[in-house]
Structure formats: C-alpha cells, structure tokens
C-alpha cells in the first residue's frame, strides 16, 4: 500500500515536470512580429527553414507597390533574396549591388540574387497608405488586421513555446 502511494506520487510529479517543460521550452519555429517595447510576440506564422514569405507595401512617395521577398535560413536568420518595384525614384535602388542582378520587365524593376541576411528587421505598420501585407503560401494577410497601424515591430524568426503561442495571434487560419 505504501509503495503504491509513493509510485503514484512519483508518477504525478513526473507528469507535472513533463507538462511544465513542454509548456515553457520553445519548440515551434515561426516568423514573429514582436512588440519592440517589451519583446512580446504580437502575432506570428509557423515557418520552416527554407520557407519563403513576402512583404508588400505601397511606397509612401510614388505610391506604387513594393514587394520584398525573404527566406528563412538554417541559422534562423532572414535572407532577402529579391526586391520588386515599379519606380526607381526617391527611396528605391536604380541598380543592383555586387553579385545581384537588376532586371526591368513588364514595367517593373527587380533586383534578384540578393543575399542580404540579418537576424531581424524593424517594420512600422503603415497608418495611411502603406497597407503592409504579408504574402505567404499564395495568401495575403494585411498586417493592420493583426497589428495596430503605426506600431513599430521587430520581425524575426524565433522558436516559440506554448505560452508564447497562446499570447500571440496566429496569422494563419487553420
């Protein structure tokens, strides 16, 4: 009888430890939009290494679409591999950097073969015209639906635990 109580207690304790560890240890890789002031995830999308995503916005001066294309690297960084835009006036490049390819096609300009890699970048979700939109797996997700317009966010690839996933808003509709 005494051994049975000890065994039940040990099993209960092991269950509590396993559940606690599984809740607090980050395991799910995601593209995360963090609130800069407190480093809390506002919203996220699950993202595997090698997955690509794009951020589309309207340029504030010439009011034409700009599409920045990114990929998740094995090191957990974000690699920009392409830039598409319609006007190379103020604020847009008129040529490619070393190793990149500049192309004009169908009234649009492309910089391809980009290998610009960084651990994160800051984005201010547009309040008026920008209409920042996340393009992922053939779907468009306007960021203003998940993040208050005017908010500055840190965009990075990060592993989330269960608690962080519950706090943030998952962009993808399952």
Secondary structure, 3 states (H helix, E strand, C coil): CHHHHHHHHHHHHHHHHHHHHHHHCCCEEEEEEEECCCCEEEEEEECCCCCEEEEEEECCCCCCEEEEEEEECCCCCEEEEEEEECCCCCCCCCCCCCCCEEEEECCEEEEECCCEEECEEEEECCCCCCCCEEEECCEEEEHHHCCCCCCEEEEEEEEECHHHHHHCEECCCC
